[in-house]
């Protein structure tokens, strides 16, 4: 598997922690103060870039190593909100393959009403959901906190 394809596979689950062409706000259809609001996000196509730091990946069998990075972006829109999702993940602990490596990821949704940020340490590339902490926000989402859960191409941001 080529390096780019490996990073794409690794990013899919991490990235699921934050992309969308359809942003649905389940508390009434428009953005409001974060308290008690839930955003349901569906993933849009990702633009992924990887940085393979030494030791370099030489074959499909050589694993990612600590410090390797991936970056993913996607446009988001729907439910009266639009913007871009930015994701950065770094290999924190090497694994035998993409699914066994441990990644430290940061995500930012830059939405028309403000930003929402999140962070997680997770394994990627498997069927298990990825859970991240919502670490803050600006504008409409000022002081956002809560939990972001990503599985099967859908992200749910439960704001409190």
PyMOL commands that set and color helices and strands:
alter all, ss='L'
color gray80, all
select helices_A, chain A and resi 3-16+98-100+139-141
alter helices_A, ss='H'
color red, helices_A
select strands_A, chain A and resi 22-25+38-42+47-51+69-78+81-93+102-111+114-123+130-137+146-151+154-159
alter strands_A, ss='S'
color yellow, strands_A
deselect
rebuild
show_as cartoon
